[in-house]
Structure formats: structure tokens, C-alpha cells
Amino acid sequence: DGCYADVSVIAGIMVDKAVYHLPLYRQHQRMLDSGVQVSRATLINWVKRGIELLTPIYKAMLKHILLSSILAMDEVPMKAGLKSKGKMKQTYFWPIYGEEDEIAFTWS
């Protein structure tokens, strides 16, 4: 409610960011090049709102996966966030796979 963007625009922005590794600043530049005037702050707010809408679905999926009698997990190390100047923190993705071919990604 109250958002000027259609859900397909928000979904497209999020897919471009997560699946195709296209940062918001590049998406913003692409929009400007196409004549679409949207601030970068607006794009960030749209992504935040999209995440808020998806969070209950993710939580329900994760809860269902954790009820599986068989689970598979993997630890995927990745650098993210700043530990200190020029140094990044070691973080981990933990994909969790359930018996009904569902997968949820946790991160710590």
C-alpha cells in the first residue's frame, strides 16, 4: 500500500540484485539511461519493503524444512561487512535442504 511501484518492478529489482548480481547503483544508472527518474534511496526502500513481504514466507519455509526427517546442510564461507579498514569479516551461508526438495539459506 502506498507504493508507486508495481510488485513486478520490485520483484525484478530483487531478482536482478540477488540472481544476476546487479547492484542497485547499476540498476539505478540503467533506469536513468532509459529515462526513468527514480532515486537510489527509493530503490533501497523498495527492496526493503520487498524483503519485509517475503520474510513470513521464508520463515514458514524454513520451519517446514526443519520438520523434515532428513536434512542436508552445507557451509559456504564468504567475506562480508567490514572488520576493520581494508579487512572484511568472515561470514557463512548455510543452505538447508529438506526432504521435499525445499531449500532455505541462513547466514551468520
PyMOL commands that set and color helices and strands:
alter all, ss='L'
color gray80, all
select helices_A, chain A and resi 7-18+24-33+40-66
alter helices_A, ss='H'
color red, helices_A
select strands_A, chain A and resi 72-73+76-84+87-97+103-107
alter strands_A, ss='S'
color yellow, strands_A
deselect
rebuild
show_as cartoon
